[in-house]
Amino acid sequence: MPSEERNKMTQLDIPSRIVRYGDLQPCKTAFIDAHTPGSDQKENFTIIGGGVSESTDQHVHITDTPGFNIGAAGQPPHCRNSLHSHTTAEVFFVLKGRWRFFWGRYGTAGEFIAEEGDIFNIPTGIFRGFENVGTDYGMIMAILGGDDAGGGVTWAPQVIEEASAHGLVLGENGVLYDSKKGDTLPHNVGPMRVLTEEQLKSIPETPVEQVVRDYVARYWDLMALAGKKPAKVIGENALLKDKPGFEVEFLTRGSIPEDFYAVDQHEVLMPMRGYWKLRWEGGETVLNPGDTCLLKPGERHSIAPSMTGEASLYRVTATSDQAGATWAG
């Protein structure tokens, strides 16, 4: 079958690659701190790719991976995600609520408050955590580098110790075992080893000045930058310089023409504000805030606000860069 015909056939599948915000299925036992007071009400969502969940209960909405993963975390007020690190990119933008991000060996190296629409490209290798400091249920959307999202999560030792006191043990195979459910480690699986003091000495305590300057972009700044063309947010020549295996752009009304276009890499559309009409050859739909759409290489489509008022959207495109540590430039 010629490539043009094949592309038209795959475009018929576009609706099946749209995950609606209202259809997201949470997992409340995704991580080792699922029973720890203060972290026991959080919900984890894996939207594209398997993410880094440690639970066999995790629902995966789209199993395909375009070189990165898309997920989300939902938490009520005062609920926090415990200190952990990643070996590939972890990018968050705030969809709903007000969030405090903190980092360092004990979470005391620095912190800042992220408002709705703000985006944070967290440096690899540092312990990081986050807490909903708003007044209502909050949601942050995540982009994780690599098809396997870096192979998982490394927890700060105190997180593992506290979780054990509440019945959860992480096996060295990356699977959680819950003694409250009668789970025990298999005879051939040991507990996950905690980092040694020598290893902990290499964990960066990145200054807050550097984090806010190099890794954070604010929503209203991006709205100003994206008035006539997409604002390049994350990439080799972007506002936040990095090469994590994907690029992130920010679109608003007037950023791009309503013409059809196609790219030679996978593309993910993630509306932040307003309603966006997605058209393709043979169909159309409206994407809402919190929806996620995966488009395959070569699929011709257009995207534009469908109503008056505030409109903004994050567009993620795969690149040929290898997922790994934060690029130093």
Protein Blocks (a to p, Z undefined) as FASTA:
>chain_A
ZZklmmmmmmmmmmmmcccfklpccdfklbmklmgghilmcccddfeojbjafbfkbccf
blcdghiacddddddehiacdddddfbdcddddfbdcddddedjkopnbccdddehiacd
ddehiacddddfbfbdcddddddehjklnopacddfklmmmmmmnopacdfkopacdfkn
opacdfkbccdddddfklmmmpccddfklmmmmmpccfklmmmmmmmbccdfbdjklmbd
cdehpacddddehkaccbdcddfbdcddddfbdcdddddehiacdddehiacdddehiac
ddddfbecjdddddddddfbdcddddeZZ
